[in-house]
Amino acid sequence: MKKKDILFIICCLSILSLFIFIKPLGNIFMEFSSYKDWRGLIMAFIKFSILATLGESVGLRIKNGVYSHSGFGLVPRAIVWGFLGVIISIAMAIFSAGTPLFLSNIGIDITSKLFIIRLLIAFFTSVAMNLFFAPVFMTFHKITDTHIINNGGKFLGLFKPMKFKEIFTQLNWGVLYGFVFKKTIPLFWFPAHTLTFMLPAEWRVLFAAFLGIVLGLILSIAARKN
């Protein structure tokens, strides 16, 4: 670990400590996180734009030895992750409401306070979201990521027409399916999001955003395989 890594960790912990030890900041954060309207979506944008982009920077550090470079496109990535965070927040709300309803229809008492029942509901919610939503989400993220790279990481390049068909056909599906879908979804995202759905609703999006740091590491491994 080099000096810049230590400084990077200290900066991250210092920012995090502001929300822990300064109560007014922590209260504002919790208040906005508890909203289920546009304010909650704004918080989702902020959480993912910071934490998931941080994860990609860490992944780049592992892969290339730097946290950013001229063609990486830190700002465009943060913007994309912000909008993806809003989509994830919406998806989590849909699956956390729809999956228990389905389980209720097949005879499971979703009102039970038993830990095993809560764990079962959280697990099936995680499985449903990761089977039906995650592959589409991951593919779309890879397309936007490629678009940013193809435009040199420039801010204005983000707003150029995205060549979906061209990028889609050029994706390395061996890595995307063989590693990202086939291995990380059942082995990591199933249990990780099970834990997410065990948490109170106001903490779920934040925890999912922290998982974005792990996603950055996964993308780094996938890039090495690529």
C-alpha positions in Angstrom: 0.0 0.0 0.0 1.5 3.3 -1.1 1.2 6.8 0.5 -1.6 7.9 -1.9 -3.6 4.8 -0.9 -3.3 5.7 2.7 -4.4 9.3 2.0 -7.3 8.0 -0.2 -8.5 5.9 2.7 -8.1 8.7 5.2 -10.1 11.1 3.0 -13.0 8.5 2.6 -13.1 7.8 6.3 -13.0 11.5 7.1 -16.0 12.2 4.9 -17.9 9.3 6.3 -17.2 10.4 9.9 -18.9 13.7 9.2 -22.3 12.0 8.9 -21.6 9.8 11.9 -20.3 12.3 14.4 -22.1 15.5 13.3 -25.7 14.8 14.2 -27.4 17.5 12.1 -25.8 16.1 8.9 -26.7 12.5 10.0 -30.3 13.5 10.7 -30.6 15.2 7.3 -29.2 12.2 5.6 -31.6 9.8 7.4 -34.6 12.1 6.8 -34.0 12.3 3.0 -33.2 8.6 2.8 -36.5 7.7 4.4 -38.5 9.6 1.8 -40.2 7.5 -0.8 -40.7 10.4 -3.3 -38.4 12.5 -5.4 -36.2 13.3 -2.4 -35.4 9.7 -1.9 -34.5 9.4 -5.6 -32.2 12.4 -5.3 -30.5 10.7 -2.4 -30.1 7.5 -4.5 -28.5 9.6 -7.3 -26.0 11.1 -4.8 -25.2 7.9 -3.1 -24.5 5.9 -6.2 -22.7 8.8 -8.1 -20.2 8.9 -5.2 -19.9 5.4 -3.9 -20.2 3.4 -7.1 -17.8 5.7 -8.9 -15.5 5.3 -6.0 -15.7 1.6 -6.5 -14.7 2.0 -10.2 -11.8 4.2 -9.2 -10.6 1.5 -6.7 -11.0 -1.1 -9.5 -8.8 1.1 -11.8 -6.2 1.4 -9.0 -6.0 -2.4 -8.8 -5.9 -2.8 -12.6 -3.6 0.1 -13.7 -2.2 1.5 -10.5 -4.0 4.9 -10.6 -7.4 6.1 -9.3 -8.1 8.1 -12.5 -6.6 9.2 -15.8 -7.5 11.5 -18.6 -9.6 9.0 -20.5 -11.3 7.4 -17.5 -14.1 9.9 -17.4 -14.7 10.3 -13.7 -17.4 12.9 -14.0 -19.4 11.1 -16.8 -19.2 7.9 -14.8 -20.5 9.6 -11.7 -23.4 11.0 -13.7 -24.3 7.7 -15.2 -24.0 6.0 -11.8 -26.3 8.6 -10.4 -29.0 7.8 -12.9 -28.4 4.0 -12.5 -28.8 4.5 -8.8 -32.2 6.0 -9.3 -33.1 3.0 -11.5 -31.8 0.6 -8.8 -33.8 2.4 -6.1 -37.0 2.0 -8.2 -36.2 -1.7 -8.9 -35.6 -2.4 -5.2 -39.0 -0.8 -4.3 -40.7 -2.9 -7.0 -39.2 -6.2 -6.1 -39.4 -5.6 -2.3 -43.1 -5.1 -2.7 -43.9 -7.6 -5.4 -41.9 -10.6 -4.2 -43.6 -10.8 -0.8 -47.0 -10.5 -2.5 -46.1 -13.5 -4.7 -44.8 -15.5 -1.6 -48.1 -14.6 0.2 -50.1 -16.0 -2.7 -48.3 -19.4 -2.4 -49.0 -19.6 1.3 -46.1 -18.0 3.1 -47.1 -15.8 6.0 -45.2 -12.6 5.1 -46.4 -10.9 8.3 -44.5 -13.3 10.5 -41.7 -11.8 12.7 -39.7 -15.1 12.7 -36.1 -14.5 11.5 -36.2 -17.5 9.2 -39.3 -16.1 7.4 -37.8 -12.7 7.1 -34.6 -14.3 5.7 -36.6 -16.4 3.3 -38.5 -13.3 2.0 -35.2 -11.3 1.7 -33.5 -14.2 -0.2 -36.3 -14.7 -2.7 -36.5 -10.9 -3.2 -32.8 -10.9 -3.9 -33.0 -13.8 -6.3 -35.9 -12.3 -8.2 -34.2 -8.9 -8.6 -30.9 -10.5 -9.7 -32.5 -12.9 -12.2 -34.9 -10.5 -13.9 -33.2 -7.1 -13.4 -29.5 -7.5 -12.8 -28.5 -8.9 -16.3 -30.2 -6.1 -18.1 -28.8 -3.6 -15.7 -25.2 -4.9 -16.0 -25.4 -5.1 -19.8 -26.7 -1.5 -20.0 -23.9 -0.3 -17.6 -21.3 -2.0 -19.7 -22.7 -0.3 -22.8 -22.6 3.2 -21.1 -19.1 2.4 -19.8 -17.9 1.5 -23.3 -19.5 4.7 -24.6 -17.6 6.8 -22.1 -14.3 5.2 -23.0 -15.0 5.5 -26.8 -15.4 9.3 -26.3 -12.2 9.7 -24.4 -13.9 10.1 -21.0 -14.9 13.6 -22.0 -17.9 15.2 -20.3 -19.6 16.3 -23.6 -18.9 12.9 -25.0 -21.5 11.4 -22.6 -24.2 13.3 -24.5 -23.2 12.1 -27.9 -25.6 9.5 -29.6 -24.9 6.1 -28.1 -24.2 3.4 -30.6 -26.1 0.7 -28.8 -26.2 -1.9 -31.6 -22.5 -1.5 -32.4 -21.4 -1.6 -28.8 -23.8 -4.5 -27.9 -22.4 -6.7 -30.7 -18.8 -6.0 -29.6 -19.2 -6.8 -25.9 -17.2 -9.7 -24.6 -20.0 -12.0 -23.8 -17.7 -14.8 -22.7 -16.6 -12.6 -19.8 -20.0 -10.9 -19.3 -21.9 -14.1 -19.2 -19.3 -16.6 -18.1 -18.0 -14.5 -15.2 -20.2 -11.5 -14.4 -23.6 -13.2 -14.9 -22.8 -16.9 -14.2 -20.5 -16.5 -11.2 -20.9 -13.1 -9.5 -24.8 -13.1 -9.5 -25.3 -16.4 -7.7 -22.2 -16.4 -5.6 -22.0 -12.8 -4.5 -25.1 -10.8 -5.4 -27.7 -13.3 -4.2 -26.3 -13.3 -0.6 -25.3 -9.6 -0.7 -28.8 -8.4 -1.7 -30.3 -10.9 0.8 -28.6 -8.9 3.5 -29.7 -5.7 1.8 -33.3 -6.6 2.0 -33.0 -7.7 5.6 -32.1 -4.0 6.4 -34.7 -1.3 7.1 -35.9 0.3 3.9 -34.1 3.6 4.5 -30.7 1.8 4.7 -31.2 -0.4 1.6 -30.2 2.0 -1.1 -27.1 3.2 0.9 -26.0 -0.4 1.5 -26.6 -1.2 -2.2 -24.4 1.9 -3.1 -21.6 0.6 -0.8 -21.9 -2.6 -2.8 -21.0 -0.5 -5.8 -17.5 -0.4 -4.4 -17.4 -4.2 -4.6 -18.9 -3.9 -8.1 -15.9 -1.8 -9.0 -13.6 -4.6 -7.9 -15.6 -7.1 -9.8 -15.4 -5.0 -13.0 -11.6 -4.7 -12.4 -11.4 -8.5 -12.3 -13.6 -8.8 -15.4 -11.4 -6.3 -17.2 -8.3 -8.4 -16.4 -10.1 -11.5 -17.8 -11.0 -9.4 -20.8 
